[in-house]
Amino acid sequence: MNNYRHINPIITKLVHKYAISLFNWFGAKMDIEDCEQQLILAALISLQQFDPKKGHIKSFLNRSLFQKIKEIKRNAMRDKRKIDFYTCSIYSEQLTGKSKRVVNAITN
């Protein structure tokens, strides 16, 4: 866990919890520190809209960080569906050393 000395410990604990969740979903494609940095930024931006009269900071941050994770996952899934997303069979890559475009892999 990164050491964010000047940031509220409530924020850093929640961010770390959600960063682990995001890291587990992405696997080795994303570093845990990158996850934390994205979520810290999202938390700090969302805090501008926080009104202590309407609720507790922990509840507010839980909801906004959960929404940010949904957004990150949705964008990652959208990127996977793009036509330029490359894939290959385990065996074909070992034999040829090349990957195929999804369109070519489906049509060939």
Residue, then its C-alpha position, 0 to 999 in steps of 0.5 A: m500500500n502506498n503511503y499517502r501521508h496527507i490524505n485522510p486514512i478513511i480514503t486510503k483504506l477504502v482506496h486500498k480495498y477497492a484497488i485490490s478488487l480491481f487488481n484481482w479483476f485485471g490480473a497482471k495487466m494492471d499494477i496495484e499502485d496504478c489502481e490505487q492512484q486512479l482511485i485516489l484521484a477519483a476519490l479526491i475529485s468526488l469529494q468536491q461534491f460531498d455534503p456532510k449534512k447529507g451523509h457520512i464520508k465513508s458511505f459517500l466514498n464507498r459509492s463513488l469508488f464503486q462507481k469508478i470501478k464499474e466505469i473502469k471495468r466497463n471501459a476495459m470490456r469496451d476496449k476488448r470488443k473493439i475491432d482492433f483487439y488482437t488475439c491468438s490461439i495458444y498453439s498458433e502463436q507458439l507455431t508462428g509467433k504471430s497473433k491474429r486480429v479477431v476478425n481474421a481469427i473468426t473468418n479464417 
